[in-house]
Amino acid sequence: MHTEILKADREGILAAAAVLRRGGLVAMPTETVYGLAADGLNPEAVREIYRVKGRPQDNPLILHIASLDSLFPLVKTGPESERALRRLSGRFWPGPLTVVLPRSGLVPDVITAGGPTVAIRMPSHPVARALIEAAGRPIAAPSANLSGKPSPTTLRDVTDDLSGLVPAILDGGDCAVGVESTVIDLTRRPYDVLRPGGISREALSDALGEEVGDASRPRDGAPPRSPGMKYRHYAPATPLTGLVGSGEDSLRYLSSLPRAEAMAAVVFDEYREAAEALGYRVLAYGREADHDSHARLLFRTLRQADRLGADRIYIQISPERRGRGDAVFNRLSRSTGGDLVYLAGK
């Protein structure tokens, strides 16, 4: 299949919308990561997402909308959930927040993996919004990567994975947030974050006027209530080990390892020169306290590290979980497959 790279102008957006209406797939930019888009009300088109990505069929998808009015035909709400929805949408939509609500009969089973709820987001990226509006339908769009690999945040990331597999890719430049949206479950109280992301749990609690819980790890055997809960994700092909602790602690750990020249290290900016002096192949992803930078650069940097040809990648991880630090920790715990070394006090 020939994949056309479309400019993110009016002509390109209309061409991409025509592909979606024909039941085809389009990779589109959002503020979080690039998404692999299909007509969300066309079950056959949505099944093609699963096929192209190699995505497990029991991993539900997010529907993307362009206006609040288009949400209500897709969900069922009660007084409490609608009040919470309006508070959150007034503060964070459009933006990197996904809400989970009971689905209506309009939502195909393939979107929800047969479950009773649906996850919905209103992206803030102007190209994504324009594409949804031009298509005239809600758009199903998981991340536009092959299943398990780091999510794509640049045009190169998307073309590396999907060139030849989809009809079109919309070039929207680099993604500003860099990790997927936060997912909050509004079907039960207390409300829970099912996946940390671009909006912090503290900000959600402030908007709702009540504490929001953390349910980002599903119970064994329980069906996933959100995309991104069940499977190992975001992993480079090279084995990845996370070093959780201060930059100083993790640098000491790196200095104790043999064969540094065969390894890659993703470090905080402050430790780049020191890691290079130890012999590592080094990439940096922001200053130690800059969790927004870690989020924005994380997936891009993991892909770059994968191209270095190292035997293993080590990555410094801040133990600070506030703001987007929680999302970064979540993604790295999954991309390492739990291979985390906790260095506090060592």
Secondary structure, DSSP 8 states (H G I E B T S, - for coil): ---EEEESSHHHHHHHHHHHHTT--EEE--SSS-EEEEETT-HHHHHHHHHHHT--TTS--EEE-SSGGGTGGGB---HHHHHHHHHHHHHH-SSSEEEEEEB-TTS-HHHHTT-SEEEEE----HHHHHHHHHHTS-EE--BSS-TTS----SHHHHHHHHTTTSSEEEE--S-SS-S--EEEE-SSSS-EEEE--SS-HHHHHHHHTS--EE--S--TT---SSTTSSS--S--SS-EEEEES-HHHHHHHHHT-S-GGGEEEEE-GGGHHHHHHHT-EEEE-S-TT-HHHHHHHHHHHHHHHHTT--SEEEEEE-S--STTHHHHHHHHHHHTTT-EEE-TT-
